[in-house]
Amino acid sequence: MPSEDEIFDKVRETLVDALGVDDDEVTPAATLIGDLGAESIDFLDIVFRLEKCFDIKIPRGELFPENLAAADSGFVADGKVTPDGIAQLRQKMPHADVDSFARDPQVGKIQDLFTVAMICRFVAARLK
């Protein structure tokens, strides 16, 4: 099993290639959308590249769940993710820092869950 540093290095390389960003922009705290400029189509490319790089299979929606905060999901009220929605996030994204998001669960901030560190934790768990 690769070390945390080895996983981070490979994830960084993957994101540099997929998103066309500089090495120094890819930090553990960097968000894919806000900091690295990823768009929805990039998420598919990232998953594909991670699968190749780490020789793992990532089922659709497992790393990047879809429609988590859809208005019709029942998990959003008044622009915030409800406690039931937070519980759903914890279940679907055990690799994400849901506790930080839960302090201010505005729907607009849900994209902040998608960080480089989250990807590293996901890959490490998948490799175990």
Secondary structure as the mmCIF struct_conf table of DSSP 4:
data_model
#
loop_
_struct_conf.conf_type_id
_struct_conf.id
_struct_conf.beg_label_comp_id
_struct_conf.beg_label_asym_id
_struct_conf.beg_label_seq_id
_struct_conf.end_label_comp_id
_struct_conf.end_label_asym_id
_struct_conf.end_label_seq_id
HELX_RH_AL_P HELX_RH_AL_P1 GLU A 4 LEU A 19
HELX_RH_3T_P HELX_RH_3T_P1 ASP A 23 GLU A 25
TURN_TY1_P TURN_TY1_P1 PRO A 28 ALA A 29
STRN STRN1 THR A 31 THR A 31
TURN_TY1_P TURN_TY1_P2 LEU A 32 LEU A 36
HELX_RH_AL_P HELX_RH_AL_P2 SER A 40 PHE A 54
TURN_TY1_P TURN_TY1_P3 ASP A 55 ASP A 55
TURN_TY1_P TURN_TY1_P4 ARG A 60 GLU A 62
BEND BEND1 LEU A 63 PHE A 64
BEND BEND2 GLU A 66 ASN A 67
TURN_TY1_P TURN_TY1_P5 LEU A 68 ALA A 69
HELX_RH_3T_P HELX_RH_3T_P2 ALA A 71 SER A 73
BEND BEND3 GLY A 74 PHE A 75
STRN STRN2 VAL A 76 ALA A 77
TURN_TY1_P TURN_TY1_P6 ASP A 78 GLY A 79
STRN STRN3 LYS A 80 VAL A 81
HELX_RH_AL_P HELX_RH_AL_P3 PRO A 83 LYS A 92
TURN_TY1_P TURN_TY1_P7 PRO A 94 HIS A 95
BEND BEND4 ALA A 96 ALA A 96
HELX_RH_AL_P HELX_RH_AL_P4 VAL A 98 ALA A 102
TURN_TY1_P TURN_TY1_P8 ARG A 103 ARG A 103
BEND BEND5 ASP A 104 ASP A 104
STRN STRN4 GLN A 106 GLN A 106
HELX_RH_3T_P HELX_RH_3T_P3 VAL A 107 LEU A 113
STRN STRN5 THR A 115 THR A 115
HELX_RH_AL_P HELX_RH_AL_P5 VAL A 116 LEU A 127
#
